[in-house]
Amino acid sequence: MSADAAKTLIIGLGATGLSCARYLAARNEAFFVADSRLKPPNLDDFQSQFPHVDIQLGSFQESSLLSASRIIVSPGVSLKTPELIKAGAAGIPISGDIDLFSREVTSPVVAVTGSNGKSTVVEMLAAILDAAGKKYGLGGNLDSANAKPALDLLLEQPKDLYVLELSSFQLETTEALNAEVAVLLNVSMDHMDRYDDMDEYLLAKRRIFRGCKKVVINRSEPSSAPQNLDALPSIDFGFDRPGSNGLGLLQEGEDHYLSFQFEKIVSVSELKVFGRHNIANCLAAIGLALSVGIEIKSIRKALIDFSGLPHRCEWVANIAGVEFYNDSKGTNVGATVAAVEGLGKHISGHVILIAGGVSKGADFSDLVPVVNRWSKKVILIGKDAKKLAQALNPETPAIFAKGMHDAVTFALSHAAPGDAVLLSPACASFDMYANYRERGQSFIQSVGLLQ
């Protein structure tokens, strides 16, 4: 098919672009594709699935954009791209995959956005829906083995509802999602290489509320509420006591309970995830679940069983009273500081930290205070283990391990009931592994051999 005969231009050949191609092909709609990269990641897959579709690689050709009847732009491509600006000025419709999805979906949509916590909230809600026996589609921006690009969900049998994690980039091209319930979890400075300022970033995020029927609101985030809030049913959440239609924390003795109005749902001590940010994530997920009619017994069961996302302070096992956590995604010092501190506050004993890898020139000095406070032993692996050891307090006991199995074996031998072993490397993985996922799997497998 030549570009001249095509009606629709797909810009970007990532996972979203490929899903757009499948969507159009299933409807026998003519299209062609452009990508500014000479070797986009899904080029081979695209060519095998659509061998006769024209692909333009490298710099965008203005004439191609201007010849299209419409343009579907992938979220990784800025709407401020000069050729897109000219196409828009010429009256050519520009949309994205979520916009296409919103026009065709017939089941209720649960929409989640925010600067932090999106994936965790979506996965928590998925666990709740599993417990409730619901048939649902999971996707959008979510990086998960169970998730798919939104348009791919429409190629399957219809579901009871759809749960979408949405980025600001996806929302930029979405006119009206018309979600059954939407939440903007929080807003902090992010993507300032793409937006002029925080106001522009927030405006993109708030597009999630367009046409929505219900909202879940973070009481500590004024920007999390839509402008027409008074006209919409809402549930709010926060760390204080819940109000008449809100979620919050109720104290009983030394424990706190995640509660809706005055009904206790689950105690903080029963959760496998830890830290204030994860309490907020749980409350948001509860609000979304209640908004689509899920019973509290299903919510309670799912949250107690939820062990976190893979490789992000993920609970792995309890061996002889010692908890094991996989935070292989902790590839920099800041992430490991947060993991050690969060876990240290969560447990009764001490943290035994497994760290090391490729330092990328990092300064490890910020690790010293949290290691001094929470960790009784550090086990070091990888290329820059000695560099990390030199940065620690000389009085901090450190052990050098040959590999992951040695590391977890040493860790268990030095642990006591109440302690926790934490893999949070503060380093990249590519000295020993292909990526952080492979490193995390190695940790999980090594822990399994101890049982």
C-alpha positions in Angstrom: 0.0 0.0 0.0 1.4 3.4 -0.9 1.3 6.4 1.4 -0.7 8.2 -1.3 -3.6 5.8 -1.0 -3.6 5.7 2.8 -6.1 7.6 4.8 -4.7 7.4 8.3 -1.2 8.0 9.4 0.1 6.3 12.6 3.1 8.2 14.1 5.3 6.1 16.3 6.0 2.3 16.2 6.2 1.4 19.8 3.8 -0.9 21.5 1.0 1.7 21.2 1.7 2.3 17.5 1.6 -1.4 16.8 -1.7 -1.7 18.6 -3.1 1.1 16.5 -2.1 -0.8 13.4 -3.8 -3.9 14.5 -6.9 -1.9 15.4 -7.1 -0.3 11.9 -6.3 -3.5 10.1 -9.1 -5.3 11.9 -11.5 -2.7 10.6 -10.0 -2.8 7.0 -9.0 0.8 7.3 -6.1 1.9 5.1 -3.1 3.4 6.9 0.6 4.0 6.8 3.2 4.6 9.5 6.0 7.1 10.2 8.6 6.9 13.0 11.5 9.4 13.5 13.8 6.5 14.5 15.6 4.6 11.9 15.2 1.4 13.9 12.0 1.6 16.0 11.6 -1.2 18.6 8.7 -3.1 16.9 9.9 -2.8 13.3 10.3 -6.5 12.8 7.0 -7.4 14.4 5.2 -4.7 12.3 6.8 -5.9 9.0 5.9 -9.5 9.7 2.2 -8.6 10.6 1.8 -5.9 7.9 4.3 -6.7 5.1 2.5 -4.5 2.5 2.0 -1.3 4.7 4.3 1.6 3.9 6.7 2.7 6.6 8.6 6.0 6.6 11.6 6.0 9.0 13.8 8.9 10.0 12.8 12.6 9.9 9.1 13.2 9.6 8.0 14.2 6.1 5.7 17.2 6.3 4.1 16.3 3.0 3.0 12.9 4.4 1.4 14.4 7.5 -0.4 17.0 5.4 -1.7 14.3 3.0 -3.3 12.2 5.8 -7.0 12.3 6.4 -6.2 11.9 10.1 -3.2 11.3 12.3 -3.0 8.9 15.3 0.0 9.9 17.3 1.7 7.7 19.9 2.1 9.1 23.4 5.9 9.2 23.1 5.6 11.9 20.3 5.0 15.4 21.5 2.2 17.4 20.0 4.6 20.3 19.8 6.5 18.5 17.1 6.7 21.1 14.2 5.2 18.8 11.6 2.3 18.0 13.9 1.7 21.6 14.6 1.5 22.3 10.9 -0.8 19.4 10.3 -3.1 20.5 13.1 -3.2 24.1 11.7 -4.2 22.6 8.3 -7.2 21.1 9.9 -6.1 17.4 10.0 -7.6 15.6 13.0 -5.0 14.4 15.5 -5.9 11.8 18.1 -4.4 9.0 20.1 -5.1 5.4 21.1 -7.1 6.2 24.2 -9.3 8.6 22.2 -10.0 5.8 19.7 -10.7 3.4 22.6 -13.1 5.8 24.3 -15.2 6.1 21.1 -15.8 2.4 20.8 -15.7 0.9 24.3 -19.2 -0.1 25.6 -18.3 -1.4 29.1 -17.5 0.9 32.0 -14.0 2.3 32.2 -12.0 2.9 35.4 -9.3 5.5 34.7 -6.2 6.1 36.8 -3.6 8.8 36.4 -1.1 10.6 38.6 2.6 11.3 38.9 3.3 8.4 41.3 1.5 5.2 42.3 -0.6 4.6 39.1 0.7 1.1 38.4 0.3 0.0 42.0 -3.3 1.3 42.3 -4.3 -0.4 39.0 -2.7 -3.7 40.0 -4.4 -3.5 43.5 -7.7 -2.9 41.8 -7.1 -5.8 39.4 -6.5 -8.1 42.4 -9.8 -6.8 44.0 -11.7 -7.5 40.7 -10.1 -11.0 40.6 -11.4 -11.7 44.2 -14.8 -10.4 43.1 -14.9 -12.7 40.1 -15.2 -9.9 37.6 -14.1 -10.2 33.9 -12.0 -7.1 33.2 -9.5 -5.8 30.7 -6.3 -4.3 32.0 -4.1 -1.9 30.1 -3.2 1.5 28.9 0.2 2.7 30.0 0.7 -0.2 32.4 4.0 -2.2 32.2 2.7 -5.5 33.4 2.6 -9.1 32.1 -1.2 -9.0 32.5 -1.7 -5.7 30.7 -2.2 -4.8 27.0 -2.4 -1.6 25.0 -5.9 -0.3 25.2 -6.9 -0.9 21.6 -5.7 -4.5 21.8 -8.3 -5.0 24.6 -11.1 -4.2 22.0 -10.0 -7.1 19.8 -11.0 -9.5 22.6 -14.4 -10.6 23.9 -16.1 -7.7 25.7 -15.4 -7.5 29.5 -17.5 -6.4 32.5 -15.3 -3.3 32.8 -11.9 -2.0 31.7 -9.1 -0.6 34.0 -6.7 1.8 32.4 -3.5 3.4 33.7 -3.1 6.6 31.7 -0.1 8.9 31.3 -0.4 12.6 30.7 0.9 12.0 27.2 -2.0 9.7 26.4 -4.5 12.1 27.9 -3.2 15.0 25.7 -5.0 13.5 22.7 -8.1 12.2 24.5 -11.1 14.4 24.0 -13.5 12.7 26.4 -12.8 9.4 28.0 -16.3 9.3 29.6 -14.9 7.0 32.4 -17.3 5.4 34.9 -14.9 6.6 37.6 -11.6 8.5 37.3 -8.9 9.4 39.8 -5.9 11.8 39.7 -3.8 10.4 42.5 -1.3 13.1 42.9 0.8 15.6 40.9 4.5 16.4 41.4 7.0 17.8 39.0 7.6 15.5 36.1 8.1 15.5 32.3 9.3 19.1 32.4 11.2 18.3 29.2 7.9 18.1 27.5 5.7 20.7 29.3 6.4 24.4 29.6 5.4 24.4 33.3 3.5 22.5 36.0 0.2 24.2 34.9 0.4 22.7 31.4 1.3 19.3 32.9 -1.7 19.4 35.3 -4.0 20.4 32.5 -3.0 17.3 30.6 -3.6 15.1 33.7 -7.0 16.7 34.4 -8.3 15.7 31.0 -9.0 12.3 32.6 -12.1 13.9 34.2 -13.7 14.8 30.8 -17.1 13.1 30.7 -16.5 11.0 33.8 -19.5 9.9 35.8 -17.8 9.5 39.3 -14.5 10.6 40.8 -12.2 9.5 43.6 -10.3 12.3 45.2 -7.2 12.6 47.3 -8.0 15.0 50.2 -4.4 16.1 50.5 -4.2 17.0 46.8 -6.4 20.0 45.8 -5.6 19.4 42.1 -7.1 15.9 42.3 -10.7 17.2 42.1 -12.4 18.2 38.8 -13.8 21.6 38.4 -17.4 20.3 38.3 -16.9 18.2 41.5 -20.3 19.3 43.0 -22.1 17.7 40.1 -20.5 14.3 40.4 -20.7 11.5 43.0 -17.4 11.2 44.7 -15.4 9.3 47.3 -12.4 11.0 48.9 -9.4 9.5 50.7 -6.7 10.6 53.1 -4.7 9.6 56.2 -7.1 11.3 58.7 -10.4 10.0 59.9 -12.9 9.4 57.1 -15.9 11.6 56.7 -19.5 10.9 55.6 -18.4 9.6 52.1 -14.7 9.1 52.6 -11.9 6.7 53.2 -9.3 7.2 55.9 -7.6 5.7 58.9 -9.4 4.8 62.2 -7.2 3.9 65.2 -7.9 1.1 67.6 -5.3 0.4 70.2 -1.9 0.6 68.5 -3.2 -0.4 65.1 -4.8 1.7 62.3 -7.5 0.5 60.0 -8.2 1.5 56.4 -11.9 2.4 56.7 -14.8 3.6 54.7 -16.9 6.0 56.7 -17.0 4.1 60.0 -16.5 0.6 58.6 -13.1 -0.9 59.1 -11.9 -2.8 56.1 -8.3 -3.9 56.8 -5.6 -3.0 59.3 -2.3 -1.6 58.3 -0.6 -4.4 60.1 -2.3 -7.0 57.8 -0.9 -5.4 54.6 2.2 -6.9 52.9 3.0 -3.6 51.3 4.4 -0.9 53.6 4.9 2.9 53.8 2.5 5.8 53.7 2.5 5.9 49.9 1.2 2.4 49.8 -1.5 3.2 52.4 -2.6 6.0 50.1 -2.5 3.6 47.1 -4.7 1.1 49.0 -7.2 3.8 49.9 -7.4 4.9 46.3 -7.9 1.4 45.1 -10.7 0.9 47.6 -12.4 4.0 46.4 -12.4 2.9 42.8 -13.6 -0.6 43.8 -16.5 0.8 45.8 -17.4 3.1 42.9 -18.0 0.2 40.6 -20.0 -1.8 43.2 -17.4 -4.3 44.6 -18.2 -5.7 48.0 -16.0 -5.0 50.9 -15.2 -8.7 51.6 -13.6 -8.9 48.2 -11.6 -5.7 48.8 -10.4 -6.9 52.1 -9.2 -10.3 50.8 -7.4 -8.9 47.9 -5.5 -6.2 49.8 -4.4 -8.7 52.5 -3.0 -11.0 49.8 -1.5 -8.2 47.6 2.3 -8.4 47.8 3.3 -5.4 45.7 4.4 -5.1 42.1 7.3 -7.3 40.8 10.7 -6.0 41.7 9.4 -2.9 43.7 9.7 -3.8 47.4 7.9 -7.0 46.5 7.4 -9.4 49.4 8.8 -12.8 48.5 8.8 -15.2 51.4 9.0 -15.7 55.2 11.7 -18.2 56.2 12.0 -19.0 59.9 10.5 -15.6 60.8 12.7 -13.7 58.4 11.0 -11.7 55.6 12.5 -11.4 52.1 11.8 -8.5 49.9 12.8 -7.9 46.2 13.5 -4.3 45.3 15.6 -5.0 42.2 14.0 -1.9 40.6 16.0 0.1 43.2 18.7 0.9 40.6 19.8 4.2 42.2 20.8 5.5 45.6 17.5 7.4 46.2 15.4 4.4 45.6 17.4 2.2 48.0 17.3 4.9 50.7 13.5 5.0 50.5 13.3 1.2 50.5 15.6 0.7 53.5 13.8 3.5 55.5 10.3 2.3 54.6 11.1 -1.3 55.4 13.0 -0.4 58.6 10.0 1.4 60.0 7.7 -1.5 59.0 9.5 -4.4 60.8 10.3 -5.1 64.4 13.9 -6.2 63.7 16.7 -5.0 61.4 17.2 -4.8 57.7 19.9 -7.0 56.1 20.6 -5.2 52.8 21.9 -6.9 49.6 23.3 -4.2 47.3 25.8 -3.7 44.5 26.2 -3.8 40.8 27.3 -1.1 38.4 27.4 2.2 40.3 27.1 4.5 37.2 29.4 6.9 39.0 26.9 7.3 41.9 27.7 8.9 45.2 26.7 6.4 47.9 27.1 8.8 50.8 23.3 9.2 51.1 23.0 5.5 52.0 25.1 5.9 55.2 22.5 7.4 57.5 19.7 5.0 56.7 22.1 2.0 56.8 23.4 3.2 60.2 19.9 3.4 61.6 18.1 0.4 60.1 20.6 -2.1 58.9 22.7 -4.5 60.9 24.5 -6.1 58.0 25.2 -5.2 54.3 26.0 -7.9 51.8 27.6 -6.7 48.6 27.6 -8.1 45.1 28.7 -7.1 41.7 31.3 -4.9 39.9 31.3 -2.0 42.3 30.9 -3.8 45.6 34.2 -2.5 46.9 33.3 1.1 46.0 30.0 0.8 47.9 31.8 -0.7 50.9 34.3 2.2 51.0 31.3 4.6 51.2 29.7 3.0 54.2 30.5 3.7 57.8 33.7 1.6 58.7 31.7 0.2 61.6 29.0 -1.2 59.3 29.5 -5.0 59.0 29.8 -5.8 55.2 30.2 -9.1 53.5 31.3 -9.7 49.9 29.3 -12.4 48.1 30.2 -14.1 44.9 26.7 -14.0 43.5 23.0 -13.9 44.4 22.7 -17.4 45.9 25.7 -16.7 48.2 24.2 -13.4 49.1 20.8 -14.7 50.3 22.5 -17.6 52.1 24.7 -15.2 54.0 21.8 -13.0 54.7 19.7 -15.8 56.2 22.6 -17.0 58.3 23.0 -13.6 59.9 19.2 -12.9 60.3 17.0 -13.4 63.4 13.2 -13.6 63.6 11.8 -10.2 63.0 14.6 -9.2 60.6 14.1 -8.6 56.9 16.4 -9.3 53.9 16.1 -6.6 51.3 17.6 -6.8 47.8 17.8 -3.1 46.8 21.0 -2.7 44.9 21.4 1.1 44.4 23.1 0.1 41.2 22.4 -1.0 37.7 22.3 -4.7 36.9 24.2 -5.2 33.6 27.4 -6.4 35.1 25.7 -9.7 36.1 22.2 -9.6 34.5 20.4 -8.4 31.4 18.2 -6.1 33.4 16.6 -5.5 36.8 13.9 -8.0 36.1 16.4 -10.8 35.6 18.2 -9.8 38.7 15.0 -9.8 40.7 14.1 -13.3 39.4 17.5 -14.5 40.4 16.9 -13.3 44.0 13.4 -14.9 44.1 14.8 -18.2 42.8 17.7 -18.1 45.3 15.3 -17.5 48.2 13.2 -20.4 47.0 16.3 -22.7 47.3 16.5 -21.8 51.0 13.0 -23.1 51.8 
